[in-house]
Structure formats: C-alpha cells, structure tokens
Amino acid sequence: MNKNVHIIAEAGTNHNGNFATAKTLIDVAKKAGADSVKFQIIYPEGLYLPGVYEFGHYDIKEVIAMRKKFMLKDEEYVGLAKYCDEKEIKFSASVFDQRGLELLAGMNPGYIKIASTDLNNISFLRKVAERGIKTILSTGMSTLKDVERSVKEMNKEGLDDIVLMHCVSAYPAKLENMNLGFIDTLKSEFGLPVGLSDHTQSSIAACIALTKGITYIEKHYTLDRNQEGFDHKYAMEEKQLIEYISDINKSVLALNELTQKLGEDELYVRKRARRSLYAKRDMKAGEIVNENDILVVRPSNIMAASDYDLVVNKKLHKDINQYDPFSPSHLNE
C-alpha cells in the first residue's frame, strides 16, 4: 500500500542481551508491517556517572548492572543489520555516545536516532550532524527554545535532513497529556518533517497525529511485557503491535482523498438508500403530472429525488404504469 508515514518498531534493549531474541524482534516487526526496526546501542560508561548517587526511584548500581547485562556485542549489532537486510526491513538504533555513533554510522543506516535525553547534548549533536546522515531527533522534556538551539547547531554542521519527533517523556504517557497540538508548532517553526514518539497504550494518539501530517511514528514493542528490563512494561506485545500498525494504515487510507468522492461501498448503499421518482398510479400520455401523482421513495432509480421539478406539472408523452420509475423518456418527445 502507498503510505506517507514511516513506522519505527522500537525494539530498544528489549532483547535483554540475547542475540536470538533480537532477531525474533525483527521478525515480529516485519510481520506487523513496520518500516524499520530500531534498537538502542548503550554503553553504560557513555551514559551514566560512575559511583553511587541519587537516581530517582532507581538504585544506580542496579541500573548500570542491568544495562551491562542487557548489552549486545558490537558484532551482534552488525549481524542484526545484516538480518534486517535479509528480511527487507530497515535497521537503525538510538546512539548515546561517540562509540555508539561510530558503530551505527559504519552500518550505513537509513537514519540515526537521537533520544530526548540528548536533545540538549550540543557537543554530541555536532558530532552526529558531521556524519551527514538523516537524523531523527526526539523532543521530549524540551521547550521550543531547546529544540531551536539544537536544530540550529546541527544546521551549522551542514545537516538539514532532520526529523523532529514530538514526544512526551512519560512511561507510559496518558493520552490526555500528549499535547498533540504542539506538532503544529514544530511544523510551522522549523519547516521540517515531524513525527510522533508514542508512549501511550493505544493507537489513538498516533491516529490523531496523522491528521496533523506527521510522517514518522515510533512505538516500543517487546515479546513479553512481564520480562525484567527497562521498557517491557509499557511496550506492546506482538498482537498489540500488529493491531496498532493496522490502525495506522487504515487511518492513512481514511485520510487519503479519493479521486472521486464516492467509493464502491458507498455507491452500493446509495442505490438502496437514496430516493427516486415513481408513478403513484397508472397514467396515460397527455396527462399532466401533479404532485399527488409522484412517489418519492427508495430505492434509487432513473430520476433522483432532486429531479422533482423536472417531473411535477409536466405533460406525459408516454404511458407509465403504477410504481414504474419516471424517466426523461416519459416527459420528452
């Protein structure tokens, strides 16, 4: 089908460090109809401060230990990119440091993804922009001024091929808090393609966002929401992902303007549901048809209800039987 939206199946680290699981996630994304699969290449030392410190509700030692536990080897990411080629689905990843950037860029991805956490990481954004590869930039936790500064810095490095992802960084995000009107602001302020990084639990936000002309949608998914890990609980399992992408595809079709207003299904209903003009009694040629001689009833036939003035008070030039439809041949010599 012709689509004008690119659906990113966000596998993240939901492989839990298992290469075979990561390949299965690719299979699921392909089956669901996603356009690309995106992983997260995270090296804990490139993301977290060493030592012990406050980290919200998390124990930072456990966070770092889990990140290390769920890492794939560099060569396994390369293997996943090759597997995506075999499955004819695009491969990419979110990167969080120079090492991850170099690894991903070496695989010639269709795009580089920058997570909301790095929207204000100016020095890193400059390095990303230098690569000259399409970059998808999430805007969670950011003001319009934050986004403007980051885009300008990337533009200075010669990168104009940027997609801005409207994002509410809550996990899961409530539909009523999605601030989807901000998509219009991003589009008007930057003139760049805009997408949606969707952390809600249904397809409603994505389908609404389609009406605003988004061209990318990103959705987390997993094989089992009950697994240990960071993103499983708010991710979609296979059946949900299939339904989610199906809803989006149907919505895209619904928003497409047809070359003609009436489709096949509606034409069928119109035949049954629209009224036409019928003779209420047997009438002879030469009689004048008055309003009491006309039935305006279903089903649709030769002369529509809108042709009423073409029949009433007109002289018959041909006999007509009761319940037969009026036609121009009854009225014209």
LUMPAMI-481223 format. One record per atom (N, C-alpha, C): x, y, z. Coordinates in pm, whole numbers, plus 32768, in hexadecimal, padded with zeros to 4 digits. Layout:
XYZ
...
This chain:
80547F898000
800080008000
8057807B8000
802780E87FC8
806F81677FC7
806081A9804E
80CE81BC8094
80C781FB8117
8117827C8114
80EB82DD8163
813A83568170
816A836581FF
816D82F8824A
81A082F882D2
81FE828182E4
826F829A8324
82D38232833E
82C1820383CE
82A8818283E1
8291814B8466
831081098498
8344813C8508
83BC81068547
839280AA85B8
83B6802B85AC
83A07FCB8619
84197FD68677
8401800D86ED
846B802A874D
84837FB087A6
84E97F618780
850D7EEB87D0
85607F128849
85A77F83883E
85F77FB388AE
865B7F4D88DE
86567F2F895F
86A87EC58999
86507E5189C7
85DC7E45898A
857D7DDE89B5
85A57D518989
861C7D448950
86577CC18935
86987C8889B3
86A97CDC8A1A
86E77CB68A99
87717C768A86
87BA7CA58A21
88427C768A0B
884C7BF389C0
87DC7BC48989
87DB7B448944
87CE7B5B88AD
88317B2E8861
88347B4787D1
87BE7B04878A
879E7A8A87B2
872F7A418773
86AB7A8A878D
869B7ABF8805
86227B0C8825
861A7B8987CF
868C7BCA87BB
868F7C418767
86647C2186D9
868E7BAF86A4
86647B86861E
85CE7B6B861B
859B7B2F8685
850A7B15868C
84BD7B98868E
84F27BFC86D3
84B27C8086D4
84AC7CBA8647
85137CA485FA
85137CD2856E
84A57C898520
84997C068537
84307BB984F4
83A57BF08515
83907C128594
830F7C4885C0
82F27CCD857C
83587D248575
83467DA78535
83237D9784A3
83647D3A8461
83487D2283D3
82B97CEE83C2
82937C908414
820C7C57840D
81A27CC18425
81BE7D1C8482
815C7D8484A6
81507DF0843B
81B27DF783E1
81AC7E5A8376
81F67EDB8391
82557ED783F1
82A67F4E840D
83057F688398
83327FE5838D
838F800A8322
84207FFB834D
843A800883CE
84C27FF68400
84BE7FC1848E
852D7F8484B7
85407F568540
85AF7FAB857D
85977FDA85F6
85FC802C8638
86217FF186BF
86A27FDE86D2
86D57FB18753
87138027879C
8749800F8813
87928075885E
881F8040887A
888280868847
890D805F885F
893E80B188D6
893E80718949
896080B789C6
89DC80778A04
8A4280CA8A19
8AB680A48A69
8AA980F28AEC
8A9380AE8B5D
8A7680F48BDA
8ADB81618BFE
8B5A81478BDF
8BC181AA8C02
8BB2822A8BB1
8B6A82228B41
8B5382998AEE
8AD282E08B0E
8A8A82AF8B74
8A0782E88B95
89FB830F8C28
8A3B82C28C81
8A2882D78D11
8AA983028D56
8A9B83528DBC
8B0A83768E12
8B2F82FE8E68
8BAF82DC8E70
8BD8826D8EC8
8BBF82908F5B
8BB982298FAD
8BAB823F903D
8B1C822E906C
8B03825990E5
8A80824B9124
8A4382D69136
89C882E9910A
8986836A9117
88F08357910C
88A783BE912E
881583B99127
87E883B49096
87868361907B
875683528FF1
86C183368FF4
86788395902D
85E783839036
85C483089086
856E82B5904D
8542823C9093
859D81C59074
860981DD902A
866081709001
86DC81699058
871080F19066
879580DC909E
87F680E09028
884C81459023
889F81588FAE
88FB80E18F94
8926809F8FFD
897B80288FE9
892E7FBB8FA1
88AE7FAC8FC4
885B7F488F80
88407F708EF0
882B7FF28ED9
881280228E51
888980038DF8
890180268E26
897A800F8DD5
89907F7A8DC2
897A7F2B8E2D
898D7E9A8E22
892D7E5F8DBB
88B07E908DBA
884E7E5C8D5C
88717E868CCD
889E7F018CBD
88C87F2E8C38
89377ED58C02
89987EB68C54
8A077E5F8C29
89D57DD38C08
89797DA38C5A
89417D1C8C46
88F77D118BC2
88B47D7E8B9B
885F7D7B8B24
88A47DB08AA7
89277DC28AAA
89707DF18A35
89837D8189CF
89817DA78951
89AD7D4D88E7
8A3C7D7388C1
8A827D148885
8B097D308855
8B007D8387D5
8B697DCF87BA
8B6B7E238742
8B507DD186C5
8B907D5D86BE
8B7F7D098647
8AF27CD2863C
8AAD7CC886AE
8A227C9986A8
89C77D05866D
89E37D848689
89967DEE8648
89AC7DEB85B1
8A277DD38589
8A447DC684F9
89F57D5184BF
89EE7CE4850B
89A17C7084DF
890D7C8E84D4
88DA7CE0852E
884C7D058528
882F7D5B84AE
888D7DB3848D
887C7E068415
88767DAF8398
88CB7D498392
88CB7CED8320
88497C9C831E
88197C748394
879D7C28839B
87287C7D836A
87297CFD838D
86C17D58835B
86C57D6182C2
873C7D64828A
87497D6681F7
87087CE981BC
87207C7681FA
86E67BF981CA
864E7BFC81D2
861B7C3A823C
858B7C3F8252
85487CB5820B
859B7D0681C7
856A7D7B817D
851E7DDC81D8
855E7DFC8247
852B7E6382A1
85A47EB582CD
85937F3882D8
86047F8F82F6
86307F818388
86B27F94839D
86EE7F888422
8725800F844E
8713802F84CE
875880A18508
875B8091859F
878E80FA85E1
879980F68672
87A0818386AA
877B818F8727
879A82078772
882A81FA87A4
88758267879B
88FE826587CD
890E82D08838
896982B88896
8973830D890C
8A0083408926
8A60831688D4
8AE9834688E5
8B3583318862
8BB0835F8862
8C02835987E8
8C1782CA87B8
8C2C826F8815
8C4381E287EF
8BC881A987A7
8B5381C287DE
8AD98191879E
8AC181D28718
8AE08253870F
8ACF829B8691
8B2882608625
8BA582458644
8C02820D85E2
8BD6818285B6
8BA781338615
8B7880AC85F2
8B0180B48593
8A9E810585B4
8A26810D8562
8A45814984D9
8A9281B684D8
8AB181F98458
8AF9819A83FA
8B47813F8430
8B8E80DE83DE
8B358077839C
8AB8807083C9
8A588010838F
89FF80518326
8A1D80CE8302
89D28115829B
893B811382B5
89108145832A
88808140834A
883181A682F9
87AF818F82EF
875981F082AB
874A826F82FB
875D8264837E
875582D983D6
879E82B98458
87C2832284A0
87F783188527
878C83508584
8774830D85F3
8710833D8653
8755837786CD
872B83EF86F3
875B8430876C
86E5843887CD
86F683FD8841
868C83FA88A6
867C848388E7
860A84958927
85ED85158969
8657853B89CF
869384D98A0E
86FA84F58A73
876D85478A3B
8785853D89B8
87F78581897B
87CF85F98925
87538626892E
872D869988DC
8781871488FB
87AA87228978
87FC8796899D
8891877589A6
88B887008977
894586D5897B
898A870C88FE
89A5878E8900
89D287D7888A
8A52879C884E
8AB4877D88A2
8B33874A886C
8B1D86C68823
8AC486718857
8AA885F18817
8A5786068796
89F78662879A
89A7867D8723
89FE86AE86B0
8A6386FB86D0
8ABF87298667
8B0686B38625
8B3186548677
8B7685DE8641
8B17858C85EA
8A9985818615
8A35853985C6
8A1F857F8542
8A1086038547
89F5865084CD
8A6786448468
8AE1863B8499
8B55862F8441
8B4E85B483E8
8B0385508414
8AF884D383C7
8AA584E58348
8A51854B8346
8A01856582CE
899384FF82B5
896B84B6831B
8903844F830F
888084858348
881184678306
878D8490833B
8789847483D0
875E84D5841D
875984C684AE
86CC84DF84E0
869C84828531
8618848E856E
862E84B785FF
85F8852A8623
8615856986A4
8596857186F7
859485298767
8520852F87C0
852685AC8816
84B185E58833
84A986688875
8468866288FF
846685EB893C
842F85E089C2
847F86338A26
843C86638A8E
847B86AE8AFC
84B687338ACC
848887658A59
84C787DA8A1C
8464884B8A05
849888C58A0D
844A893A89E6
846389558952
841289AC891A
842689D3888E
84B08A11887C
84DD8A5E88DF
85618A9D88D8
85CF8A3388D6
85BE89C88926
8620895B8926
862C891D889B
85B98902885F
85B788C487DB
85F989208774
85D889A0877C
860E8A01871D
86A78A058724
86DE8A06879A
876F8A0B87A8
87B0898E876D
8776891A8789
87B1889D8759
87AD889486C0
873D88BB8687
873188B885F5
8796891785B6
87A2898D85EE
880289EE85B8
889089B985BC
88B58978862A
893C89428636
895688D585CF
88F3888285B5
890288188551
8908885384C5
88B988BB84AF
88BD8900842D
8946893D8413
89848973847C
8A0A89AF846E
8A71894A843D
8A5B88CC8463
8AB788618439
8A91882983B0
8A2E88688370
8A0A884182E8
899C87DB82DD
895B87B9834C
88F087558347
8868879A8346
881F878682D9
879587B882CD
872F874782CE
875F86CC82BB
8706865882B3
86E486288340
8687866F837E
86638657840A
85CC863F8413
85A885DD8463
851B85C48483
850A85DE8518
84AA8631853C
848D864E85C8
841B85F485F7
843385AF8664
83CC8556869B
838C85978715
830C85B88709
82C485E7877F
82BF857487E3
82E18591885E
82EC852688C2
82C7855C894B
8279850F8994
825F85298A21
82A684BD8A6F
830E84E48AB8
836484828AFA
832984558B7F
82BC840A8B75
827E83C88BE8
826483398BBD
827282D98C1A
8272824C8BF4
821981FB8C51
819C81E08C28
815E820A8BAA
812C829A8BB3
810F82D38B3E
80D7835B8B37
803F83518B2F
7FFB83AC8B74
7F6983B08B6F
7F3D83F98AF0
7ED583C78AB2
7EA384048A36
7E8484988A4A
7E4684B88ABA
7E1B85428AD0
7E9185A18AE7
7F0785698AFD
7F7F85BC8B12
7FDA85C28A97
7FAA85938A25
8002858489B1
802186088968
7FD786728983
7FF886F6894B
800D86F088B4
7FB286AB886F
7FC4869587DF
7FBF8715878D
7F85877E87C5
7F8587FE8780
80108835876A
8070880987BB
80FA883987AD
8139880A8729
80FF87A286ED
812F8775866A
812387E88604
80B4882F8609
80A188A185AE
810D890B85C4
813189228642
819989848662
821F89598629
824388DB863C
82C288A98607
82C788B8856F
82588897852D
825588A0849B
82648930846C
821C898A84AB
821E8A15847D
82A08A5B84A0
82DB8A3A8511
83558A7E853E
83D18A5284F0
83D689D284C8
8452899E848F
8448897483FD
83D1895D83CD
83C289328343
840388AC8327
840C8858838E
844987D48382
83DE8768838E
83FB86EF835C
839F86818375
838F866B840B
8317864C8435
82FB863684C3
82BB85AE84D5
82E48569853F
82AB84E6855E
827C84E285EE
8255846B8619
8223845686A1
826B83DF86DE
82AA83F7874F
82DE838A87A1
8272836D8809
822F82FD87F9
81B182E3883E
81C5828388B3
81B382B6892D
81BE826389A4
8137824889E5
80CA8262899D
8046824289D2
802A81AD89C0
7FB6818489F0
7F9680F589EF
7F3180CD8984
7F1781258925
7EBB810388B8
7EE8814D883B
7E9A813C87D0
7EBC817D8751
7E7A82068741
7E2D823187A6
7DDD82AB8796
7E358325877B
7E9E833887CA
7EF483AE87B8
7F3483AE872E
7F62833A8701
7FA28331867D
7F408352860E
7EC6831E861A
7E62833885B1
7E3983CB85AF
7E30840A8624
7E13849A8628
7E8784E785E8
7F0184BE860A
7F77850485D8
7F8184FD853F
7F4D84928505
7F4D84878472
7F0284FB8432
7E9A852B8473
7E4D8599843A
7E9D861A8437
7F0B861E8480
7F6286938483
7FD886858425
7FD8861B83D5
803D860D836E
80C285D5839B
80C385878408
8142854A8431
816E84E383CA
81F084CE83C3
822684708360
827383FD839E
828683FF8422
82C98392846A
827C837484EA
827482F4850C
823B82C9858C
8298825F85C6
82B882708645
83108212868A
82C481D286FE
82CD814D8708
828381078771
82D7809787AD
82E280958833
832A802A8879
82DA7FA88872
83237F3A8863
82E27EB78866
83407E5188A5
83087DDF88C9
83527D778910
83137CF088F2
83587C878915
831F7C018908
82C97BDE8981
82E97C1989F5
82A27BF78A71
82AD7C6D8AD2
823D7CA98AF4
823D7D1F8B4A
82657CFF8BDA
82677C808BFE
82867C588C88
831A7C3E8C9F
836D7C548C39
83FB7C3C8C48
843D7CA78C9F
84B27C838CD4
85057CE38D1A
85407D448CB3
85487DC38CD7
85827E238C7A
85407EAB8C86
85757F0D8C3C
854B7F988C4A
84CA7FB98C00
84B57F808B8B
844B7FB08B32
83DB7F4C8B19
83E37ED68B52
83807E6F8B32
82F27E958B5D
82E67ECF8BD4
82627EE08C10
82057F3A8BBF
823C7F9E8B7D
81E57FF98B30
81EE7FE08A9A
82367F768A73
82427F5389E5
81CC7EFC89BA
81B77EF28937
814D7E9E8901
81847E1488DD
81357DAF88FA
81597D2888CE
812E7D16883C
81517CA58802
813F7C908771
80B17CAD8741
804E7C758783
7FC37C878756
7F9C7D1B875A
7FC37D5F87C7
7FA37DED87D3
7FE87E3F8767
80677E1E874B
80B17E6886E5
80717E57865C
80477DDD863D
80047DC485BD
7F857E1885B2
7F367E1B861E
7EBB7E6A861D
7ED97EFF8614
7F417F2A8659
7F697FB8865A
7F8D7FE685CD
7FE17F998589
800B7FBE8502
7F967FB384A1
7F407F5184B5
7EC87F458461
7E6F7FC08471
7E5D7FEF84EC
7E0D80678504
7E4980DF84BB
7ECD80EB84C0
7F10815C847D
7EFC815383E6
7F1180DD83AE
7F0380CD831D
7E7480EB82EF
7E1280BE833C
7D8780DB8319
7D6A81708324
7DA681AF8388
7D92823F8399
7DD1828D8327
7E46826082F9
7E8682A18285
7E298299820D
7DEE822581F5
7D9282158185
7D18826F8195
7CE682768210
7C7082C8822A
7C8B835C8211
7D0883868226
7D2C84128214
7D4F84348184
7D6A83CD8133
7D8A83E780A6
7D0D8416805D
7D1C847B800B
7CAC84AE7FBC
7CA0845D7F3C
7C2A84217F27
7C1483CF7EB0
7C0384287E35
7C2183F07DC0
7C0F843C7D45
7B7B84597D2E
7B2484047D65
7A9584207D63
7A6184157DF1
79FB84657E10
79C9846A7E99
798F83E67EC6
794883A17E6C
790083287E93
794E82AB7E71
796582597ED7
79A581D87EC2
793F816D7EA4
797080F57E87
791880867E5F
78B180657EC9
78DB80617F49
787F803F7FB5
780F80A67FC2
783481267FB7
77D0818F7FC7
777281957F4F
77A481777ED7
774E81727E61
76E581047E70
770E80947EAC
76B180257EC2
764280517F22
766980937F8F
760580C17FF0
75AB812B7FB3
75E481837F5F
759381EB7F21
752481AF7ECB
754081437E85
74DB81017E31
746380D87E85
747E80A97EFE
7412807A7F55
73D180ED7FA2
7422814F7FCE
73F281AE8030
73C082327FF6
73E782557F7D
73B882D37F43
732E82C17F03
72E0832C7F03
725A83297ECB
725C834D7E36
71F7831B7DF0
71E183427D64
714B835B7D4C
712A837F7CD0
70A183A87CAE
705883377C67
6FE383117C9D
6F9382A47C66
6F0282D37C52
6EBD828E7BF7
6E2F82B07BDC
6DD782767C4B
6D8182C97C81
6D2A829C7CEC
6CB282507CB5
6C9382647C32
6C2082227BF1
6C40820D7B5E
6BED81BC7B1B
6BF981B17A89
6BD582387A4B
6C25826279EB
6C0B82E279A9
6C1F82D37912
6BCF832378C7
6BD3831D7835
6C1E839577FC
6C5283817784
6C9383EF773D
6C318463772E
6C6184DC7741
6C0E85537738
6BE3858877BF
6BE785347827
6BC2856378AC
6C2F85BE78E4
6C058619793C
6C64866E7985
6C81862C7A0B
6CFE861F7A29
6D2785E07AA8
6D2286487B16
6CCF86307B7C
6CCF868B7BEE
6D1186477C66
6D2186927CD2
6D70865D7D43
6D3185E27D81
6CAF85D17D72
6C6D855A7DAA
6C8384DE7D55
6CBF84F17CDF
6CDB847F7C86
6D6984477C98
6DB484837CF1
6E42845E7CFE
6E5E84217D86
6E9D83AD7D85
6ED583717DFF
6F6B83917E04
6F9883C87E75
702883E37E87
705983807EF1
7087830D7EC2
70A6829E7F1D
712682567EF2
715681FE7F49
71C481A57F29
719281347ED1
71E980F27E80
727981077E73
7299816E7E08
731A81897DFA
734781E37D91
732781A87D08
730182027CAA
72E181D17C24
7307823B7BBD
72B882477B52
72E182987AE0
72E9832C7B01
727D835F7B3E
727983EE7B5F
727D83FD7BF7
72E184487C27
72F584597CB6
728D84B77CF1
728484B67D76
722885117DBA
724585A27D97
72C185BF7D7A
72E886487D56
72B386727CCD
727C86137C7F
724486317BFB
71AE86507C02
717B86617C7A
70EB86747C8F
70B086E07C35
70F587517C29
70BF87C17BDA
70BD87A47B44
7104873E7B1A
710487177A8D
708886C57A6B
704086967AD3
6FCD863D7ABE
6F4886827AE2
6F4386C37B54
6EC686FB7B83
6E9587687B23
6E1487607B07
6DD087BF7AAD
6DFE87B47A1C
6E3B874279FC
6E65872C7972
6E0586CB792E
6DFC86D878A7
6DA286847857
6DE786017832
6D9E85927846
6DD2850F781E
6DCC84FE7788
6E3584CB774D
6E3684AA76BF
6E36841476A8
6E2A83CA7718
6E2D8338770E
6DE483007787
6D9782937773
6D52825477E3
6DB88227784D
6D88822578CA
6DDA81EF7937
6D8081A17993
6DB0812E79C3
6D6380D97A1D
6D8080FE7AAF
6D2280DD7B04
6D3480F67B93
6DB680B47BC4
6E0280FE7C14
6E7F80D17C53
6EF580C77BF3
6EDF80EB7B73
6F5380F17B19
6F9F81727B34
7023816F7B1F
707181EB7B33
705B824C7AC1
705182CB7AE3
704F83307A7B
70D983357A38
70D5835679B5
71528369796D
713F83DD790B
71AC841978DA
719E8487787B
714D84617801
714A83DE77DF
710183B47768
706A83C37779
703A83C677F7
6FAC83DB780F
6F85846D77FB
6FE584C477FE
6FC785537804
6FF4859E7787
704B85637739
708185A776C2
705485607644
703185B175E0
700A8577755F
708585447514
